[in-house]
Amino acid sequence: MTKYYIYKVHYTDNHDQFDEVEVFRTIDGQKFSIKTTTKIKRDAMIEKMMAGVIFETIHQKFGSTKWYRGKEIIIDDSYIKTESSVKKSDNLGRLPEY
């Protein structure tokens, strides 16, 4: 199963949606390497999610080289989020922005 781990996000100017994300890609759903990083546009991410591909956030703690899994991404009323809410915007948590 292909799985993507999002580690950076680029929001639009008004910050209600993101333009693209930087991700690590896995084939087996577990192992990834820095060599498997890529950028994915928002529309392409939605298409992949609708086809059953799983996206999760991933982060490093300050001063650590280890990666920690965050939350699985959902589509909530046409917005991409880590959890359902009434807020009308994308929300991928506290991921670093670029």
PyMOL commands that place a pseudoatom at each C-alpha (Angstrom):
pseudoatom trace, name=CA, resn=MET, resi=1, chain=A, elem=C, hetatm=0, pos=[0.000, 0.000, 0.000]
pseudoatom trace, name=CA, resn=THR, resi=2, chain=A, elem=C, hetatm=0, pos=[1.336, 3.419, -0.930]
pseudoatom trace, name=CA, resn=LYS, resi=3, chain=A, elem=C, hetatm=0, pos=[1.340, 5.933, 1.886]
pseudoatom trace, name=CA, resn=TYR, resi=4, chain=A, elem=C, hetatm=0, pos=[2.544, 9.523, 2.019]
pseudoatom trace, name=CA, resn=TYR, resi=5, chain=A, elem=C, hetatm=0, pos=[3.874, 11.313, 5.092]
pseudoatom trace, name=CA, resn=ILE, resi=6, chain=A, elem=C, hetatm=0, pos=[3.512, 15.111, 4.954]
pseudoatom trace, name=CA, resn=TYR, resi=7, chain=A, elem=C, hetatm=0, pos=[6.325, 17.041, 6.620]
pseudoatom trace, name=CA, resn=LYS, resi=8, chain=A, elem=C, hetatm=0, pos=[6.019, 20.581, 5.134]
pseudoatom trace, name=CA, resn=VAL, resi=9, chain=A, elem=C, hetatm=0, pos=[3.149, 22.636, 3.770]
pseudoatom trace, name=CA, resn=HIS, resi=10, chain=A, elem=C, hetatm=0, pos=[2.859, 25.688, 1.503]
pseudoatom trace, name=CA, resn=TYR, resi=11, chain=A, elem=C, hetatm=0, pos=[-0.332, 27.669, 2.123]
pseudoatom trace, name=CA, resn=THR, resi=12, chain=A, elem=C, hetatm=0, pos=[-1.970, 30.129, -0.269]
pseudoatom trace, name=CA, resn=ASP, resi=13, chain=A, elem=C, hetatm=0, pos=[-1.712, 33.870, 0.483]
pseudoatom trace, name=CA, resn=ASN, resi=14, chain=A, elem=C, hetatm=0, pos=[-5.014, 33.972, 2.385]
pseudoatom trace, name=CA, resn=HIS, resi=15, chain=A, elem=C, hetatm=0, pos=[-3.994, 30.830, 4.325]
pseudoatom trace, name=CA, resn=ASP, resi=16, chain=A, elem=C, hetatm=0, pos=[-7.371, 29.081, 3.989]
pseudoatom trace, name=CA, resn=GLN, resi=17, chain=A, elem=C, hetatm=0, pos=[-6.023, 26.344, 1.696]
pseudoatom trace, name=CA, resn=PHE, resi=18, chain=A, elem=C, hetatm=0, pos=[-2.614, 24.988, 0.933]
pseudoatom trace, name=CA, resn=ASP, resi=19, chain=A, elem=C, hetatm=0, pos=[-1.080, 25.013, -2.530]
pseudoatom trace, name=CA, resn=GLU, resi=20, chain=A, elem=C, hetatm=0, pos=[1.172, 21.978, -2.115]
pseudoatom trace, name=CA, resn=VAL, resi=21, chain=A, elem=C, hetatm=0, pos=[2.853, 19.757, 0.448]
pseudoatom trace, name=CA, resn=GLU, resi=22, chain=A, elem=C, hetatm=0, pos=[6.252, 18.088, 0.704]
pseudoatom trace, name=CA, resn=VAL, resi=23, chain=A, elem=C, hetatm=0, pos=[6.010, 14.385, 1.456]
pseudoatom trace, name=CA, resn=PHE, resi=24, chain=A, elem=C, hetatm=0, pos=[7.936, 11.180, 2.002]
pseudoatom trace, name=CA, resn=ARG, resi=25, chain=A, elem=C, hetatm=0, pos=[6.495, 8.337, -0.063]
pseudoatom trace, name=CA, resn=THR, resi=26, chain=A, elem=C, hetatm=0, pos=[6.429, 4.690, 0.984]
pseudoatom trace, name=CA, resn=ILE, resi=27, chain=A, elem=C, hetatm=0, pos=[5.483, 1.578, -0.924]
pseudoatom trace, name=CA, resn=ASP, resi=28, chain=A, elem=C, hetatm=0, pos=[4.974, -0.761, 2.039]
pseudoatom trace, name=CA, resn=GLY, resi=29, chain=A, elem=C, hetatm=0, pos=[3.292, 1.866, 4.240]
pseudoatom trace, name=CA, resn=GLN, resi=30, chain=A, elem=C, hetatm=0, pos=[6.152, 1.836, 6.744]
pseudoatom trace, name=CA, resn=LYS, resi=31, chain=A, elem=C, hetatm=0, pos=[9.681, 2.603, 5.552]
pseudoatom trace, name=CA, resn=PHE, resi=32, chain=A, elem=C, hetatm=0, pos=[10.688, 5.821, 3.835]
pseudoatom trace, name=CA, resn=SER, resi=33, chain=A, elem=C, hetatm=0, pos=[13.898, 7.632, 3.124]
pseudoatom trace, name=CA, resn=ILE, resi=34, chain=A, elem=C, hetatm=0, pos=[14.907, 11.212, 2.368]
pseudoatom trace, name=CA, resn=LYS, resi=35, chain=A, elem=C, hetatm=0, pos=[15.434, 10.063, -1.233]
pseudoatom trace, name=CA, resn=THR, resi=36, chain=A, elem=C, hetatm=0, pos=[11.686, 9.490, -1.624]
pseudoatom trace, name=CA, resn=THR, resi=37, chain=A, elem=C, hetatm=0, pos=[10.620, 13.106, -1.028]
pseudoatom trace, name=CA, resn=THR, resi=38, chain=A, elem=C, hetatm=0, pos=[8.394, 14.906, -3.498]
pseudoatom trace, name=CA, resn=LYS, resi=39, chain=A, elem=C, hetatm=0, pos=[5.952, 17.815, -3.707]
pseudoatom trace, name=CA, resn=ILE, resi=40, chain=A, elem=C, hetatm=0, pos=[2.264, 17.185, -4.317]
pseudoatom trace, name=CA, resn=LYS, resi=41, chain=A, elem=C, hetatm=0, pos=[-0.282, 19.814, -5.346]
pseudoatom trace, name=CA, resn=ARG, resi=42, chain=A, elem=C, hetatm=0, pos=[-3.537, 20.038, -3.374]
pseudoatom trace, name=CA, resn=ASP, resi=43, chain=A, elem=C, hetatm=0, pos=[-5.761, 18.801, -6.243]
pseudoatom trace, name=CA, resn=ALA, resi=44, chain=A, elem=C, hetatm=0, pos=[-3.480, 15.813, -6.880]
pseudoatom trace, name=CA, resn=MET, resi=45, chain=A, elem=C, hetatm=0, pos=[-3.566, 14.971, -3.175]
pseudoatom trace, name=CA, resn=ILE, resi=46, chain=A, elem=C, hetatm=0, pos=[-7.378, 14.997, -3.169]
pseudoatom trace, name=CA, resn=GLU, resi=47, chain=A, elem=C, hetatm=0, pos=[-7.436, 12.703, -6.221]
pseudoatom trace, name=CA, resn=LYS, resi=48, chain=A, elem=C, hetatm=0, pos=[-5.044, 10.274, -4.517]
pseudoatom trace, name=CA, resn=MET, resi=49, chain=A, elem=C, hetatm=0, pos=[-7.083, 10.313, -1.295]
pseudoatom trace, name=CA, resn=MET, resi=50, chain=A, elem=C, hetatm=0, pos=[-10.306, 9.635, -3.227]
pseudoatom trace, name=CA, resn=ALA, resi=51, chain=A, elem=C, hetatm=0, pos=[-8.516, 6.633, -4.794]
pseudoatom trace, name=CA, resn=GLY, resi=52, chain=A, elem=C, hetatm=0, pos=[-7.686, 5.265, -1.329]
pseudoatom trace, name=CA, resn=VAL, resi=53, chain=A, elem=C, hetatm=0, pos=[-4.131, 6.536, -0.842]
pseudoatom trace, name=CA, resn=ILE, resi=54, chain=A, elem=C, hetatm=0, pos=[-3.380, 7.389, 2.801]
pseudoatom trace, name=CA, resn=PHE, resi=55, chain=A, elem=C, hetatm=0, pos=[-1.705, 10.618, 3.909]
pseudoatom trace, name=CA, resn=GLU, resi=56, chain=A, elem=C, hetatm=0, pos=[-0.418, 11.299, 7.432]
pseudoatom trace, name=CA, resn=THR, resi=57, chain=A, elem=C, hetatm=0, pos=[1.533, 14.098, 9.017]
pseudoatom trace, name=CA, resn=ILE, resi=58, chain=A, elem=C, hetatm=0, pos=[5.038, 13.441, 10.287]
pseudoatom trace, name=CA, resn=HIS, resi=59, chain=A, elem=C, hetatm=0, pos=[7.384, 15.642, 12.310]
pseudoatom trace, name=CA, resn=GLN, resi=60, chain=A, elem=C, hetatm=0, pos=[10.706, 15.810, 14.112]
pseudoatom trace, name=CA, resn=LYS, resi=61, chain=A, elem=C, hetatm=0, pos=[11.043, 16.953, 17.690]
pseudoatom trace, name=CA, resn=PHE, resi=62, chain=A, elem=C, hetatm=0, pos=[13.456, 19.834, 18.283]
pseudoatom trace, name=CA, resn=GLY, resi=63, chain=A, elem=C, hetatm=0, pos=[17.054, 18.608, 18.161]
pseudoatom trace, name=CA, resn=SER, resi=64, chain=A, elem=C, hetatm=0, pos=[16.082, 15.091, 17.066]
pseudoatom trace, name=CA, resn=THR, resi=65, chain=A, elem=C, hetatm=0, pos=[16.803, 13.257, 13.829]
pseudoatom trace, name=CA, resn=LYS, resi=66, chain=A, elem=C, hetatm=0, pos=[13.990, 10.754, 14.465]
pseudoatom trace, name=CA, resn=TRP, resi=67, chain=A, elem=C, hetatm=0, pos=[10.636, 11.159, 12.695]
pseudoatom trace, name=CA, resn=TYR, resi=68, chain=A, elem=C, hetatm=0, pos=[7.352, 10.824, 14.603]
pseudoatom trace, name=CA, resn=ARG, resi=69, chain=A, elem=C, hetatm=0, pos=[4.031, 9.975, 12.996]
pseudoatom trace, name=CA, resn=GLY, resi=70, chain=A, elem=C, hetatm=0, pos=[1.251, 12.484, 13.468]
pseudoatom trace, name=CA, resn=LYS, resi=71, chain=A, elem=C, hetatm=0, pos=[-2.371, 12.227, 12.356]
pseudoatom trace, name=CA, resn=GLU, resi=72, chain=A, elem=C, hetatm=0, pos=[-4.057, 10.722, 9.333]
pseudoatom trace, name=CA, resn=ILE, resi=73, chain=A, elem=C, hetatm=0, pos=[-5.413, 13.321, 6.909]
pseudoatom trace, name=CA, resn=ILE, resi=74, chain=A, elem=C, hetatm=0, pos=[-9.135, 13.521, 6.123]
pseudoatom trace, name=CA, resn=ILE, resi=75, chain=A, elem=C, hetatm=0, pos=[-11.318, 15.457, 3.701]
pseudoatom trace, name=CA, resn=ASP, resi=76, chain=A, elem=C, hetatm=0, pos=[-13.917, 17.404, 5.676]
pseudoatom trace, name=CA, resn=ASP, resi=77, chain=A, elem=C, hetatm=0, pos=[-16.476, 19.422, 3.690]
pseudoatom trace, name=CA, resn=SER, resi=78, chain=A, elem=C, hetatm=0, pos=[-13.951, 19.846, 0.817]
pseudoatom trace, name=CA, resn=TYR, resi=79, chain=A, elem=C, hetatm=0, pos=[-11.141, 20.944, 3.159]
pseudoatom trace, name=CA, resn=ILE, resi=80, chain=A, elem=C, hetatm=0, pos=[-8.089, 18.846, 4.003]
pseudoatom trace, name=CA, resn=LYS, resi=81, chain=A, elem=C, hetatm=0, pos=[-7.546, 18.450, 7.738]
pseudoatom trace, name=CA, resn=THR, resi=82, chain=A, elem=C, hetatm=0, pos=[-6.093, 16.340, 10.505]
pseudoatom trace, name=CA, resn=GLU, resi=83, chain=A, elem=C, hetatm=0, pos=[-9.466, 16.321, 12.302]
pseudoatom trace, name=CA, resn=SER, resi=84, chain=A, elem=C, hetatm=0, pos=[-13.037, 17.327, 11.591]
pseudoatom trace, name=CA, resn=SER, resi=85, chain=A, elem=C, hetatm=0, pos=[-14.046, 20.855, 12.602]
pseudoatom trace, name=CA, resn=VAL, resi=86, chain=A, elem=C, hetatm=0, pos=[-16.448, 23.649, 11.654]
pseudoatom trace, name=CA, resn=LYS, resi=87, chain=A, elem=C, hetatm=0, pos=[-13.561, 25.843, 10.488]
pseudoatom trace, name=CA, resn=LYS, resi=88, chain=A, elem=C, hetatm=0, pos=[-13.741, 26.452, 6.717]
pseudoatom trace, name=CA, resn=SER, resi=89, chain=A, elem=C, hetatm=0, pos=[-10.066, 26.013, 5.880]
pseudoatom trace, name=CA, resn=ASP, resi=90, chain=A, elem=C, hetatm=0, pos=[-7.380, 23.411, 5.397]
pseudoatom trace, name=CA, resn=ASN, resi=91, chain=A, elem=C, hetatm=0, pos=[-5.595, 22.510, 8.622]
pseudoatom trace, name=CA, resn=LEU, resi=92, chain=A, elem=C, hetatm=0, pos=[-2.564, 20.244, 8.694]
pseudoatom trace, name=CA, resn=GLY, resi=93, chain=A, elem=C, hetatm=0, pos=[-1.581, 21.086, 12.252]
pseudoatom trace, name=CA, resn=ARG, resi=94, chain=A, elem=C, hetatm=0, pos=[1.724, 22.723, 13.103]
pseudoatom trace, name=CA, resn=LEU, resi=95, chain=A, elem=C, hetatm=0, pos=[3.766, 21.536, 10.164]
pseudoatom trace, name=CA, resn=PRO, resi=96, chain=A, elem=C, hetatm=0, pos=[6.615, 23.770, 9.030]
pseudoatom trace, name=CA, resn=GLU, resi=97, chain=A, elem=C, hetatm=0, pos=[5.681, 26.068, 6.156]
pseudoatom trace, name=CA, resn=TYR, resi=98, chain=A, elem=C, hetatm=0, pos=[7.720, 26.928, 3.080]
for i in range(1, 98): cmd.bond("trace and resi %d" % i, "trace and resi %d" % (i + 1))
show_as sticks, trace
zoom trace
